[in-house]
Amino acid sequence: MRTTRLAMVGLGNVGRRLLELIQLKRDLLRARFDLELVVVGAADTSGAAIAADVLDVAEILRLKRERQGIATYRQLGQPGASPLQMVLASRADILVELSVTNLKHGEPGLSTLRGALSRKIDVVTANKGPLVLAYQELAALARANGVRLLHSAAVTGGLPTLNIGVRDLSATVIEKFEGVVNGTTNYILSRMSQGQTYDEALKHAQEIGMAEADPSLDVDGWDAANKLVIIANAVLHRPTKLKDVSVEGIRKVTQDDLRAAAERRETIKLIALAEKVGSDYNLSVRPTLLDRSHPLAKLGAGMMGVMYHTDINGTIFAAIEEDDPYPTAAAVLRDIVQVASETQAEIDKP
Ligand SMILES: NC(=O)c1ccc[n+]([C@@H]2O[C@H](COP(=O)([O-])OP(=O)(O)OC[C@H]3O[C@@H](n4cnc5c(N)ncnc54)[C@H](OP(=O)(O)O)[C@@H]3O)[C@@H](O)[C@H]2O)c1
C-alpha cells in the first residue's frame, strides 16, 4: 500500500465533500490503485492544523460542521498559520487548493500555488482565480520544477471539459469550442423561457443558493469568460488573459426575445465560444440564438454542456446535470488519483 499525503487549503463546500469522498472511496482506492490518501495538513481562514503523522478526517468534518475553524483542532491547531506555512510544515506530497476564488489578486491561492510548485510539490486545484490571472506563469513553474498542476475541476466542476480537450483531443485541431459553462445564467434563461421575468428568475436562483447576492460575476458573463480563459490556455494552447475575450452578459435578454426565438424554433443561451480564425482563435461570451435541434439548446435548467468541433475527432458533445458540489469534489479526487498514480509509475520505473 502506498500512502499519498495531502495538504488541503479550503474546507468549504468542495473541500468538505472531498473529505467525505476520501472516506467513502477508501476501500475502492485501495483495491483499484493500492492507494491510501491521508490528510497531513489543512487550512481555512482561522489558520491551520498540521499533523506529525495524519489528521483525523472525521474530526475535521466535525469541526467544520460545528462552524469551528481548523485552528481549533485539538493540540495540532495553529491559529493564524498561513496556507503555505501549513503546506511546507506538513511535508505534503500534494497541495489540494480549494480556497475561495479571487479574480482581482488571486489570493490566497496564487501565493500558495507559487510556493508549492517552486518547492516541487504537485498541485491539484479547483480555484479559477490563480489560473485566470497567471496560467502561463504557473504552468511554466510546474514544468521547470518537474511537478504537476492539475485543475480539471476549475472549469464546469464535474464535467470533464478540460480533460476531454487536453487528453482526448491532444493530436487534434479544435476548429470550434462552444459551451454553456455557467450554470446560473443557464438556469435564469431556462426559467425565463418558461415565462418568468429576469428579476423573478434571478430571485429564484438566489433563493435556492444558485446565484450570489451580487450576481454580476455570473449574469454579466465574467464567470463564463474566466472559464474560457482557462480552456484557451489549457486546451487551445493559446496564452490568454481575460482582456482577450469579448464579453456580454444576459441582463439585456428579455422575455420578448425568448418568445420571438421560440416562434422560430430557436432558443437563447449564454455561449462561451472559441472559433479558429487562421492560426488564432476569436474568443467571446455572449447570449446566442441556437436552433432547438442544437445539443446545447436542449440543456435544462440545472445543466452545463460543451461541444468540441474538431478536424479528426468529429464533433464531441458532453453535458452534466450538477446540483451540488459532489461532482466537483469527485473531479478533484480524480486529479489526486492521477497525480498519485503517475508519481508511483515514476518510482516503479526500472
Ligand atoms: N462549489 C462548486 O461547485 C465549485 C465548482 C467549481 C469550482 N469551485 C471552486 O472551488 C473552490 C472552493 O469552492 P467552495 O464552494 O468550496 O468555496 P467555499 O464554500 O466558499 O469555501 C472556501 C474555503 O476557503 C477558505 N478560505 C477563504 N479564504 C481563505 C484564506 N485567506 N486562507 C485560507 N483559507 C481560506 C474558507 O475558510 P472558512 O471555512 O474559514 O470560511 C473555506 O473553507 C473555489 O475556488 C470555487 O471557485 C467550486
The ligand as an SDF file (V2000), in Angstrom:
LIG
                    3D

 48 52  0  0  0  0  0  0  0  0999 V2000
  -18.8440   24.9420   -5.3740 N   0  0  0  0  0  0  0  0  0  0  0  0
  -18.6640   24.4200   -6.5910 C   0  0  0  0  0  0  0  0  0  0  0  0
  -19.4900   23.6410   -7.0700 O   0  0  0  0  0  0  0  0  0  0  0  0
  -17.4060   24.7400   -7.3690 C   0  0  0  0  0  0  0  0  0  0  0  0
  -17.2870   24.2880   -8.6930 C   0  0  0  0  0  0  0  0  0  0  0  0
  -16.0760   24.5230   -9.3990 C   0  0  0  0  0  0  0  0  0  0  0  0
  -15.0540   25.2190   -8.7760 C   0  0  0  0  0  0  0  0  0  0  0  0
  -15.2130   25.6790   -7.4860 N   0  0  0  0  0  0  0  0  0  0  0  0
  -14.1030   26.4020   -6.8460 C   0  0  0  0  0  0  0  0  0  0  0  0
  -13.6320   25.6240   -5.7500 O   0  0  0  0  0  0  0  0  0  0  0  0
  -13.1580   26.4940   -4.7210 C   0  0  0  0  0  0  0  0  0  0  0  0
  -13.8760   26.1550   -3.4210 C   0  0  0  0  0  0  0  0  0  0  0  0
  -15.2530   26.3800   -3.6060 O   0  0  0  0  0  0  0  0  0  0  0  0
  -16.2720   26.2490   -2.3820 P   0  0  0  0  0  0  0  0  0  0  0  0
  -17.6310   26.2680   -2.9670 O   0  0  0  0  0  0  0  0  0  0  0  0
  -15.8470   25.1160   -1.5210 O   0  0  0  0  0  0  0  0  0  0  0  0
  -15.9950   27.6180   -1.6030 O   0  0  0  0  0  0  0  0  0  0  0  0
  -16.4060   27.9670   -0.0920 P   0  0  0  0  0  0  0  0  0  0  0  0
  -17.5040   27.0830    0.3790 O   0  0  0  0  0  0  0  0  0  0  0  0
  -16.5870   29.4530   -0.0610 O   0  0  0  0  0  0  0  0  0  0  0  0
  -15.1000   27.5970    0.7600 O   0  0  0  0  0  0  0  0  0  0  0  0
  -13.9230   28.3500    0.6350 C   0  0  0  0  0  0  0  0  0  0  0  0
  -12.9360   27.8260    1.6750 C   0  0  0  0  0  0  0  0  0  0  0  0
  -11.7480   28.6260    1.5490 O   0  0  0  0  0  0  0  0  0  0  0  0
  -11.3560   29.0510    2.8460 C   0  0  0  0  0  0  0  0  0  0  0  0
  -10.6360   30.3140    2.7510 N   0  0  0  0  0  0  0  0  0  0  0  0
  -11.1020   31.5130    2.3120 C   0  0  0  0  0  0  0  0  0  0  0  0
  -10.1170   32.4480    2.4110 N   0  0  0  0  0  0  0  0  0  0  0  0
   -9.0410   31.8100    2.9240 C   0  0  0  0  0  0  0  0  0  0  0  0
   -7.7340   32.2310    3.3060 C   0  0  0  0  0  0  0  0  0  0  0  0
   -7.3400   33.5110    3.1570 N   0  0  0  0  0  0  0  0  0  0  0  0
   -6.8690   31.3160    3.8250 N   0  0  0  0  0  0  0  0  0  0  0  0
   -7.2590   30.0180    3.9920 C   0  0  0  0  0  0  0  0  0  0  0  0
   -8.4850   29.5660    3.6540 N   0  0  0  0  0  0  0  0  0  0  0  0
   -9.3640   30.4500    3.1430 C   0  0  0  0  0  0  0  0  0  0  0  0
  -12.6550   29.2070    3.6250 C   0  0  0  0  0  0  0  0  0  0  0  0
  -12.3720   29.1620    5.0120 O   0  0  0  0  0  0  0  0  0  0  0  0
  -13.5300   29.1800    6.1400 P   0  0  0  0  0  0  0  0  0  0  0  0
  -14.0820   27.7680    6.1410 O   0  0  0  0  0  0  0  0  0  0  0  0
  -12.7980   29.5010    7.3890 O   0  0  0  0  0  0  0  0  0  0  0  0
  -14.5120   30.2130    5.6950 O   0  0  0  0  0  0  0  0  0  0  0  0
  -13.4220   27.9920    3.1240 C   0  0  0  0  0  0  0  0  0  0  0  0
  -13.0640   26.8490    3.8690 O   0  0  0  0  0  0  0  0  0  0  0  0
  -13.4240   27.9250   -5.1900 C   0  0  0  0  0  0  0  0  0  0  0  0
  -12.2470   28.4670   -5.7120 O   0  0  0  0  0  0  0  0  0  0  0  0
  -14.5020   27.7480   -6.2530 C   0  0  0  0  0  0  0  0  0  0  0  0
  -14.4770   28.7550   -7.2310 O   0  0  0  0  0  0  0  0  0  0  0  0
  -16.3580   25.4350   -6.7860 C   0  0  0  0  0  0  0  0  0  0  0  0
  1  2  1  0
  2  3  2  0
  2  4  1  0
  4  5  1  0
  4 48  2  0
  5  6  2  0
  6  7  1  0
  7  8  2  0
  8  9  1  0
  8 48  1  0
  9 10  1  0
  9 46  1  0
 10 11  1  0
 11 12  1  0
 11 44  1  0
 12 13  1  0
 13 14  1  0
 14 15  2  0
 14 16  1  0
 14 17  1  0
 17 18  1  0
 18 19  2  0
 18 20  1  0
 18 21  1  0
 21 22  1  0
 22 23  1  0
 23 24  1  0
 23 42  1  0
 24 25  1  0
 25 26  1  0
 25 36  1  0
 26 27  1  0
 26 35  1  0
 27 28  2  0
 28 29  1  0
 29 30  1  0
 29 35  2  0
 30 31  1  0
 30 32  2  0
 32 33  1  0
 33 34  2  0
 34 35  1  0
 36 37  1  0
 36 42  1  0
 37 38  1  0
 38 39  2  0
 38 40  1  0
 38 41  1  0
 42 43  1  0
 44 45  1  0
 44 46  1  0
 46 47  1  0
M  CHG  2   8   1  16  -1
M  END
$$$$
